[in-house]
């Protein structure tokens, strides 16, 4: 009977129950966090962002606010340079700058949102700057240079066809494959070849990388909406929300 059981044995039973309860709670917490990190990675969030300490459910969805002065300085830092591709009017009231890597699958997945935004919001100018992560995508720099050479021919539709082909075939971004894509897109190949042999596009790309790092870019795609950073695989709703005052 229970009352005849030695006290020390009853103590071990209680301790066992407590240990089992703590283990179960810890396992449930671990599974929940693993699921959150997995979903974040699918959205293109960086490891540092996923591992940051978040206090309270409200803080998990709240965007980091920057002052108007900070946003102005960042906007000036990341602003497009001559030769950077863009879509939208020069008189647009809002500016979005995307730092991208042509070998990045998350940049590819973000393309529909970018195109949809450009179609539905004519008051927004979207500029594209390079941030090739060659440790992950060895041919990303070649793709970035080639895209610039196509853009500089002042035929936007040719550029967009080339861009779509590169994103659709990210496994083939060597020099020969990129030239074939330029031909298929309708580029002027004599001008393309001269541009690719020049160091001008390489210099522009390096400047883009330097500006991105100075602005705190850690991965692709990263958007700056009027100077406010939006990281990861942003969707249309995310970009529209960032445009709100």
Backbone bond lengths (Angstrom), bond angles and torsions (degrees), N, CA, C in turn:
res aa  C-N    CA-C-N  psi(-1)  N-CA   C-N-CA  omega(-1)  CA-C   N-CA-C  phi
1 X - - - 1.459 - - 1.526 110.22 -
2 X 1.372 115.30 157.94 1.450 120.93 -173.84 1.506 112.51 -60.45
3 X 1.405 115.73 -40.29 1.462 117.36 -174.47 1.516 112.11 -70.54
4 X 1.379 117.46 -17.09 1.455 120.07 179.95 1.526 112.99 -93.37
5 X 1.370 116.64 -4.53 1.457 119.35 -179.31 1.528 109.57 -73.14
6 X 1.310 117.36 134.23 1.479 119.73 179.37 1.527 110.80 -56.44
7 X 1.333 114.65 144.73 1.459 119.57 -176.16 1.524 112.19 -62.66
8 X 1.303 117.09 -35.81 1.456 118.27 -176.88 1.530 110.67 -67.27
9 X 1.353 116.60 -31.17 1.459 118.88 177.95 1.520 110.89 -70.50
10 X 1.338 115.47 -39.50 1.455 118.47 177.02 1.533 110.70 -62.76
11 X 1.289 116.77 -36.07 1.467 120.48 178.28 1.511 112.05 -63.72
12 X 1.327 117.07 -40.92 1.461 119.72 178.35 1.528 111.59 -66.21
13 X 1.313 116.69 -36.85 1.470 119.95 178.46 1.526 110.42 -63.20
14 X 1.340 115.84 -45.57 1.474 120.01 179.08 1.527 110.81 -62.82
15 X 1.338 116.44 -42.67 1.463 120.56 178.97 1.527 111.18 -62.37
16 X 1.342 115.66 -37.96 1.459 120.02 178.56 1.510 111.82 -63.76
17 X 1.347 115.50 -43.69 1.462 119.60 177.89 1.532 111.10 -62.23
18 X 1.305 117.04 -42.64 1.465 121.02 179.41 1.534 111.33 -62.55
19 X 1.342 116.21 -43.94 1.463 120.41 179.64 1.520 110.93 -62.38
20 X 1.338 116.20 -42.18 1.462 119.83 179.09 1.525 111.24 -63.34
21 X 1.338 116.63 -39.53 1.465 120.48 -179.84 1.518 110.97 -65.55
22 X 1.340 117.04 -45.55 1.462 120.50 178.59 1.521 111.42 -62.10
23 X 1.336 116.68 -40.41 1.463 120.68 179.13 1.520 111.14 -62.56
24 X 1.340 116.34 -42.74 1.461 120.79 -180.00 1.528 111.10 -63.52
25 X 1.342 116.60 -43.95 1.460 120.75 179.04 1.530 110.42 -62.52
26 X 1.334 116.48 -43.93 1.460 120.55 179.39 1.515 112.23 -62.76
27 X 1.321 116.56 -39.74 1.460 120.55 178.96 1.520 110.88 -65.01
28 X 1.344 116.75 -42.30 1.462 120.27 179.08 1.530 110.96 -63.20
29 X 1.350 117.42 -40.75 1.463 121.16 178.74 1.517 110.69 -64.45
30 X 1.342 116.12 -42.36 1.462 120.71 -179.91 1.529 110.90 -61.69
31 X 1.345 116.57 -44.17 1.456 120.69 -179.79 1.534 111.17 -63.83
32 X 1.348 116.12 -39.04 1.462 119.96 179.11 1.527 111.22 -64.37
33 X 1.344 117.20 -46.20 1.462 120.66 -179.79 1.522 111.85 -64.74
34 X 1.341 116.26 -39.03 1.455 120.03 177.95 1.511 111.12 -60.67
35 X 1.325 115.85 -41.90 1.468 120.49 178.27 1.530 110.82 -63.63
36 X 1.343 117.47 -41.92 1.463 121.75 179.42 1.522 110.42 -62.48
37 X 1.354 117.54 -45.32 1.456 120.81 -179.50 1.532 110.99 -64.73
38 X 1.350 115.58 -39.38 1.460 119.40 179.79 1.523 110.66 -63.04
39 X 1.320 117.55 -45.00 1.453 120.96 179.16 1.525 111.21 -64.40
40 X 1.339 116.31 -36.78 1.455 120.25 177.91 1.516 112.36 -64.37
41 X 1.332 116.24 -42.37 1.454 120.19 178.41 1.522 111.61 -63.12
42 X 1.331 116.30 -36.41 1.460 120.03 176.97 1.525 111.33 -63.99
43 X 1.345 116.89 -30.65 1.457 120.76 179.20 1.516 112.21 -83.15
44 X 1.348 116.99 -6.33 1.457 119.65 177.69 1.506 114.09 92.56
45 X 1.328 118.45 14.19 1.455 120.12 -179.78 1.524 109.75 -73.31
46 X 1.317 116.21 150.64 1.452 121.56 -179.06 1.517 110.32 -77.21
47 X 1.341 115.71 159.00 1.459 120.94 179.41 1.517 111.11 -62.04
48 X 1.359 115.64 -40.82 1.462 118.44 -179.05 1.523 111.16 -63.15
49 X 1.324 116.28 -38.86 1.459 119.37 -179.64 1.516 110.61 -67.00
50 X 1.346 117.06 -40.76 1.455 120.61 -179.30 1.523 111.94 -66.62
51 X 1.321 117.00 -33.63 1.449 121.10 -175.98 1.517 113.04 -88.40
52 X 1.317 118.52 -2.68 1.458 120.65 -179.76 1.524 110.37 -67.98
53 X 1.315 116.84 149.28 1.460 121.88 -179.37 1.512 109.37 -76.29
54 X 1.352 117.18 127.81 1.455 122.16 179.79 1.522 108.58 -118.07
55 X 1.297 116.26 131.02 1.450 121.61 -176.33 1.525 109.06 -110.48
56 X 1.345 114.90 105.64 1.465 119.64 176.41 1.505 112.32 88.61
57 X 1.340 115.72 149.29 1.457 120.72 -178.11 1.522 111.75 -65.32
58 X 1.319 118.67 -33.81 1.457 120.73 -178.38 1.512 111.40 -65.51
59 X 1.335 117.56 -32.90 1.453 121.35 -178.70 1.521 111.73 -74.32
60 X 1.334 118.18 -20.73 1.451 120.08 -178.36 1.517 111.99 -67.18
61 X 1.324 117.52 -30.60 1.454 120.77 -176.91 1.520 112.67 -104.68
62 X 1.316 117.98 -10.05 1.460 120.54 -177.47 1.522 110.41 -77.25
63 X 1.320 117.93 129.19 1.449 121.83 178.36 1.524 110.45 -74.12
64 X 1.337 114.57 149.23 1.458 119.65 177.70 1.529 108.49 -70.18
65 X 1.324 115.91 125.28 1.457 120.70 -178.28 1.528 110.04 -91.94
66 X 1.303 116.00 139.47 1.459 120.46 173.98 1.518 107.47 -122.06
67 X 1.305 116.40 155.09 1.456 120.56 -179.82 1.518 109.74 -70.77
68 X 1.309 116.56 162.26 1.452 121.45 179.27 1.524 111.03 -60.87
69 X 1.327 116.66 -36.52 1.466 120.66 179.80 1.527 110.58 -68.07
70 X 1.335 116.86 -41.71 1.464 120.29 177.77 1.524 110.88 -63.06
71 X 1.339 115.89 -44.58 1.464 120.51 -179.78 1.523 110.72 -61.60
72 X 1.321 116.82 -38.28 1.465 120.73 179.44 1.525 110.65 -63.72
73 X 1.328 117.29 -44.29 1.464 121.20 -179.50 1.526 110.93 -65.28
74 X 1.341 116.47 -42.35 1.464 119.86 179.75 1.525 110.25 -66.20
75 X 1.334 116.31 -40.80 1.466 120.52 179.06 1.519 111.02 -59.37
76 X 1.331 116.34 -41.46 1.464 120.21 178.29 1.529 110.97 -66.75
77 X 1.324 116.58 -36.11 1.460 120.96 -178.26 1.525 111.89 -68.32
78 X 1.323 116.97 -42.55 1.465 120.41 -174.17 1.526 112.65 -93.10
79 X 1.324 118.07 -2.12 1.468 121.24 -176.22 1.523 111.32 -54.97
80 X 1.318 115.63 146.29 1.457 121.41 -178.56 1.520 111.39 -63.06
81 X 1.318 115.56 146.86 1.463 123.14 175.75 1.525 108.97 -103.60
82 X 1.323 117.76 162.32 1.467 119.61 173.88 1.535 109.98 -55.07
83 X 1.322 116.45 131.98 1.459 120.68 -177.85 1.508 113.49 98.91
84 X 1.339 118.05 -11.17 1.465 120.77 175.60 1.522 109.17 -81.57
85 X 1.321 118.63 129.34 1.468 120.64 178.40 1.526 111.49 -61.31
86 X 1.328 115.74 151.13 1.465 120.00 177.73 1.518 108.85 -156.71
87 X 1.324 114.76 166.58 1.454 121.50 173.89 1.525 107.24 -140.07
88 X 1.335 116.89 135.71 1.455 120.47 -176.40 1.515 110.99 120.34
89 X 1.309 115.27 168.15 1.467 120.98 -176.73 1.526 111.38 -83.86
90 X 1.327 115.33 151.97 1.466 120.44 177.61 1.533 111.51 -66.59
91 X 1.320 116.61 -21.44 1.464 121.25 -178.69 1.533 112.55 -92.82
92 X 1.317 117.94 11.77 1.466 121.43 -179.03 1.525 110.89 -59.56
93 X 1.335 115.76 148.30 1.464 120.49 -178.15 1.526 112.73 -88.89
94 X 1.326 117.19 -13.94 1.466 121.10 178.84 1.527 109.13 -130.12
95 X 1.336 114.75 149.88 1.461 119.70 179.73 1.528 110.17 -129.63
96 X 1.322 114.49 130.31 1.464 121.48 172.15 1.519 108.08 -116.67
97 X 1.307 116.32 131.34 1.461 121.73 175.83 1.524 107.82 -116.82
98 X 1.317 116.37 125.25 1.466 120.70 177.39 1.522 109.64 -109.11
99 X 1.321 116.47 126.29 1.458 121.86 170.38 1.527 106.74 -95.04
100 X 1.325 115.51 122.62 1.461 118.89 -172.02 1.519 112.12 -133.75
101 X 1.317 113.55 163.85 1.454 124.13 176.95 1.529 105.60 -129.73
102 X 1.343 117.43 120.36 1.464 120.11 -175.83 1.530 112.73 -65.97
103 X 1.314 117.48 -16.04 1.459 120.04 177.02 1.515 113.71 -93.36
104 X 1.334 116.89 -1.50 1.465 121.60 -174.52 1.533 110.60 -85.55
105 X 1.327 118.77 122.66 1.473 120.07 179.75 1.520 112.52 -65.94
106 X 1.331 117.80 -28.26 1.461 120.20 179.13 1.533 111.16 -71.70
107 X 1.337 116.53 -32.81 1.468 119.47 174.21 1.525 110.05 -65.34
108 X 1.305 115.67 -40.52 1.463 120.51 176.53 1.532 110.33 -60.55
109 X 1.320 117.02 -44.25 1.461 120.70 -178.65 1.524 112.56 -68.15
110 X 1.343 116.90 -25.09 1.467 120.37 -179.56 1.522 112.57 -81.65
111 X 1.338 118.05 -12.80 1.460 121.78 -175.86 1.531 113.86 -55.74
112 X 1.335 119.70 -44.96 1.473 118.58 -179.52 1.529 112.92 -58.27
113 X 1.325 117.35 -38.62 1.469 120.43 179.47 1.526 110.65 -66.54
114 X 1.330 116.53 -39.60 1.464 120.45 179.80 1.518 110.64 -64.92
115 X 1.326 116.87 -46.24 1.459 120.53 -179.66 1.530 111.70 -65.91
116 X 1.337 115.78 -38.02 1.467 119.76 179.38 1.522 110.89 -66.28
117 X 1.316 115.88 -40.56 1.460 119.72 178.85 1.528 110.90 -64.08
118 X 1.319 116.31 -42.96 1.467 120.12 179.52 1.528 110.83 -63.12
119 X 1.329 116.79 -33.60 1.464 120.40 -178.62 1.526 111.85 -75.19
120 X 1.346 116.87 -40.27 1.460 120.65 -172.37 1.527 113.94 -92.13
121 X 1.336 117.10 -17.93 1.471 119.33 -176.87 1.524 110.46 -123.85
122 X 1.336 117.63 82.01 1.469 120.34 -178.69 1.520 113.45 -65.89
123 X 1.351 117.66 -12.83 1.463 120.03 178.24 1.523 112.15 -86.41
124 X 1.331 116.81 7.95 1.469 121.61 -179.15 1.530 109.22 -116.24
125 X 1.304 116.37 128.20 1.468 121.94 173.68 1.527 107.65 -101.53
126 X 1.318 116.77 128.40 1.472 122.20 -178.83 1.523 108.31 -113.34
127 X 1.313 116.68 119.73 1.464 122.32 178.89 1.524 108.95 -109.39
128 X 1.311 116.11 151.12 1.463 121.86 -176.44 1.526 109.86 -122.27
129 X 1.323 114.35 124.56 1.456 120.26 179.70 1.529 108.49 -124.59
130 X 1.318 115.66 159.45 1.464 120.81 -170.23 1.524 112.51 -95.84
131 X 1.336 114.22 138.92 1.458 121.25 170.79 1.532 107.71 -144.89
132 X 1.343 117.13 66.92 1.467 120.14 -178.27 1.530 111.64 -69.03
133 X 1.311 115.68 128.54 1.470 121.25 178.54 1.522 106.94 -101.06
134 X 1.321 115.87 87.73 1.461 120.24 -171.35 1.525 113.07 -70.40
135 X 1.336 118.07 -19.76 1.466 119.58 175.92 1.525 110.62 -63.18
136 X 1.331 116.40 -31.73 1.458 121.44 179.54 1.522 112.24 -97.96
137 X 1.341 116.25 -34.44 1.466 121.49 -175.00 1.535 108.14 -131.29
138 X 1.327 116.91 89.18 1.476 121.08 -171.38 1.527 114.50 -57.72
139 X 1.337 118.66 -28.04 1.456 121.01 -176.94 1.530 112.77 -98.63
140 X 1.319 116.81 10.72 1.472 119.79 -176.46 1.530 112.05 -64.10
141 X 1.325 118.03 -35.52 1.460 120.24 178.77 1.527 110.75 -65.96
142 X 1.329 117.28 -41.60 1.462 120.33 177.97 1.528 110.58 -61.19
143 X 1.329 116.04 -41.95 1.458 120.10 179.82 1.525 110.90 -64.60
144 X 1.334 116.27 -40.53 1.463 120.06 179.58 1.526 110.76 -64.55
145 X 1.339 117.58 -44.09 1.466 120.59 178.18 1.530 111.04 -62.94
146 X 1.319 116.45 -43.59 1.461 120.42 -178.85 1.521 110.95 -63.08
147 X 1.330 116.74 -42.09 1.464 120.35 179.46 1.528 110.71 -62.52
148 X 1.316 116.85 -40.04 1.466 119.83 177.77 1.527 110.72 -63.19
149 X 1.330 116.51 -40.67 1.462 119.87 -179.35 1.524 111.08 -64.80
150 X 1.324 116.70 -36.14 1.464 119.72 176.81 1.526 109.72 -69.38
151 X 1.326 117.33 -42.35 1.464 120.68 -179.47 1.520 111.80 -62.24
152 X 1.317 117.72 -39.35 1.460 121.98 -176.07 1.531 112.79 -66.93
153 X 1.315 118.11 -9.12 1.457 120.92 176.23 1.530 111.92 -80.06
154 X 1.329 116.07 0.28 1.467 121.63 174.53 1.525 112.67 60.62
155 X 1.321 115.24 37.70 1.462 121.45 174.73 1.529 107.68 -127.75
156 X 1.334 117.59 84.29 1.470 120.72 -173.37 1.522 114.22 -53.68
157 X 1.331 118.22 -39.84 1.457 119.80 -178.43 1.526 111.40 -65.00
158 X 1.339 116.43 -35.53 1.463 120.44 176.64 1.524 109.64 -65.05
159 X 1.330 115.49 -42.91 1.467 119.55 177.96 1.521 110.78 -59.15
160 X 1.336 117.74 -46.54 1.461 120.26 -177.17 1.521 111.74 -66.19
161 X 1.345 116.88 -35.95 1.473 118.83 176.12 1.523 110.41 -64.69
162 X 1.341 116.13 -42.29 1.463 119.97 178.49 1.527 110.38 -62.87
163 X 1.312 116.17 -45.70 1.468 121.57 -178.97 1.528 110.86 -59.63
164 X 1.323 116.74 -43.97 1.464 120.80 179.12 1.524 111.14 -62.39
165 X 1.327 116.94 -40.07 1.456 120.29 -179.82 1.526 111.96 -66.57
166 X 1.340 115.92 -38.83 1.467 119.18 179.28 1.528 110.30 -65.23
167 X 1.320 117.18 -47.04 1.463 119.85 179.66 1.529 111.86 -64.80
168 X 1.330 116.22 -32.84 1.465 119.78 -178.97 1.526 112.21 -73.38
169 X 1.333 117.32 -19.00 1.462 121.13 -175.48 1.530 109.43 -136.02
170 X 1.319 116.00 61.83 1.464 120.80 -174.84 1.524 113.61 -69.48
171 X 1.317 117.74 -13.86 1.464 120.30 179.49 1.524 112.18 -79.75
172 X 1.327 117.41 -9.63 1.469 120.49 -178.05 1.525 108.82 -129.49
173 X 1.343 115.61 88.82 1.460 120.91 179.79 1.524 111.40 -127.80
174 X 1.323 116.41 26.53 1.453 119.22 173.99 1.523 108.99 -74.86
175 X 1.321 116.95 171.34 1.467 121.60 -174.05 1.524 112.23 -57.09
176 X 1.316 116.84 -45.37 1.459 121.13 -177.30 1.536 111.04 -65.86
177 X 1.325 116.58 -43.37 1.465 120.50 -179.50 1.522 111.24 -65.51
178 X 1.322 116.51 -38.96 1.467 119.99 179.24 1.530 110.62 -66.95
179 X 1.317 116.68 -37.86 1.469 119.07 178.42 1.529 110.44 -65.57
180 X 1.329 116.58 -39.65 1.462 120.22 177.07 1.530 111.03 -61.07
181 X 1.318 116.09 -39.89 1.470 120.19 179.23 1.528 110.85 -66.54
182 X 1.330 116.24 -36.53 1.466 119.87 177.48 1.522 110.64 -64.87
183 X 1.327 116.57 -39.40 1.464 120.61 177.19 1.526 109.81 -62.40
184 X 1.330 116.28 -47.75 1.465 121.10 -178.87 1.531 111.75 -63.33
185 X 1.325 116.68 -31.46 1.467 120.17 -179.52 1.523 111.83 -76.55
186 X 1.337 117.31 -17.13 1.459 120.64 179.08 1.507 114.33 97.37
187 X 1.310 118.02 22.37 1.462 121.17 -179.70 1.530 110.94 -73.34
188 X 1.337 115.55 155.06 1.460 121.89 171.93 1.531 107.26 -76.32
189 X 1.322 116.95 109.46 1.456 119.71 -168.04 1.531 113.30 -76.14
190 X 1.313 118.44 -27.91 1.471 118.41 176.18 1.524 109.63 -66.83
191 X 1.325 116.32 -42.09 1.468 119.96 176.17 1.518 111.71 -67.18
192 X 1.324 116.03 -38.00 1.466 120.73 178.15 1.523 110.67 -61.00
193 X 1.338 116.43 -46.98 1.466 120.00 -177.57 1.528 111.34 -65.27
194 X 1.334 117.21 -40.14 1.465 119.72 177.74 1.529 110.32 -62.69
195 X 1.312 116.12 -42.64 1.462 120.61 -179.67 1.519 111.63 -64.11
196 X 1.336 116.39 -42.09 1.463 119.69 -178.60 1.524 111.50 -66.53
197 X 1.323 116.44 -28.41 1.466 119.79 179.64 1.525 111.78 -80.63
198 X 1.336 116.45 -12.94 1.459 121.00 -179.09 1.523 110.60 -84.38
199 X 1.343 115.06 155.23 1.467 120.24 177.22 1.529 111.88 -91.17
200 X 1.343 116.79 -1.98 1.460 119.82 -175.45 1.528 112.18 -63.86
201 X 1.333 116.36 -44.46 1.461 118.77 -179.09 1.531 111.25 -67.87
202 X 1.316 116.22 -33.51 1.464 119.87 177.57 1.522 110.32 -64.11
203 X 1.330 117.09 -41.99 1.457 121.53 178.61 1.530 111.04 -63.59
204 X 1.337 116.78 -41.91 1.466 120.46 178.80 1.520 111.16 -63.48
205 X 1.331 116.64 -39.90 1.456 120.74 179.99 1.529 110.87 -66.29
206 X 1.307 117.51 -41.55 1.461 121.17 179.36 1.538 110.77 -63.90
207 X 1.342 116.76 -37.57 1.455 120.53 176.83 1.520 110.16 -63.81
208 X 1.313 116.34 -39.78 1.459 121.24 177.92 1.523 111.07 -61.54
209 X 1.319 116.65 -43.10 1.466 121.20 179.13 1.527 110.33 -63.53
210 X 1.327 117.21 -43.86 1.467 121.21 179.67 1.527 111.29 -61.76
211 X 1.330 116.86 -43.30 1.461 120.52 179.23 1.524 110.88 -64.29
212 X 1.319 115.86 -40.34 1.461 120.13 179.99 1.525 111.18 -62.28
213 X 1.314 116.16 -46.32 1.467 119.76 -178.88 1.526 111.01 -65.14
214 X 1.333 116.88 -38.09 1.463 120.38 178.43 1.523 111.44 -65.51
215 X 1.331 116.52 -29.31 1.467 121.07 -179.41 1.522 112.44 -87.04
216 X 1.334 117.54 -2.55 1.459 120.53 176.36 1.511 115.33 94.68
217 X 1.335 117.40 16.08 1.465 120.13 178.60 1.520 109.36 -69.26
218 X 1.344 116.02 132.00 1.463 120.93 -178.53 1.522 112.46 -119.76
219 X 1.304 117.96 -12.14 1.458 121.02 -179.12 1.516 109.37 -168.88
220 X 1.323 114.91 179.20 1.461 119.68 -178.26 1.526 110.42 -124.07
221 X 1.333 116.74 151.28 1.458 125.22 -6.64 1.526 111.34 -78.96
222 X 1.312 117.22 149.27 1.465 123.05 171.22 1.523 107.69 -126.46
223 X 1.336 115.33 128.83 1.460 121.43 -179.21 1.529 109.17 -109.46
224 X 1.311 115.25 146.14 1.458 121.66 169.91 1.521 107.05 -120.20
225 X 1.322 115.41 113.60 1.457 121.95 -177.82 1.525 107.59 -103.51
226 X 1.319 116.15 103.46 1.467 121.27 -175.63 1.525 111.09 51.83
227 X 1.325 116.34 38.40 1.458 121.68 177.19 1.510 114.97 92.17
228 X 1.331 118.52 -5.21 1.464 122.23 -179.81 1.530 109.34 -100.05
229 X 1.323 116.72 127.51 1.458 121.30 -175.84 1.528 111.69 -77.58
230 X 1.327 114.88 135.91 1.461 122.85 171.75 1.525 106.34 -127.82
231 X 1.326 117.08 111.37 1.456 121.50 -174.23 1.520 111.50 -95.24
232 X 1.326 114.76 155.98 1.447 120.61 171.14 1.515 113.24 86.88
233 X 1.325 114.42 -170.00 1.460 121.95 -175.44 1.523 109.83 -77.11
234 X 1.317 116.20 75.98 1.460 121.21 -175.30 1.516 110.88 -69.28
235 X 1.321 115.13 138.94 1.441 121.11 174.40 1.517 110.44 -98.09
236 X 1.319 115.43 177.40 1.463 120.87 -178.86 1.523 110.49 -57.02
237 X 1.333 116.81 -44.97 1.469 120.85 -177.62 1.529 111.34 -62.92
238 X 1.330 117.17 -37.51 1.463 120.58 179.71 1.537 111.33 -64.17
239 X 1.328 115.78 -42.57 1.462 119.92 -179.31 1.528 111.41 -69.93
240 X 1.327 116.67 -39.06 1.448 120.23 177.87 1.532 110.09 -64.14
241 X 1.322 116.09 -41.53 1.475 120.14 178.93 1.518 110.39 -61.53
242 X 1.331 117.04 -39.92 1.467 120.79 -179.81 1.525 111.62 -68.19
243 X 1.325 117.12 -23.76 1.459 120.75 178.18 1.511 112.39 -77.69
244 X 1.333 117.08 -16.88 1.462 120.41 -178.41 1.519 110.06 -70.26
245 X 1.350 117.80 145.99 1.472 120.64 -178.96 1.512 110.86 -67.59
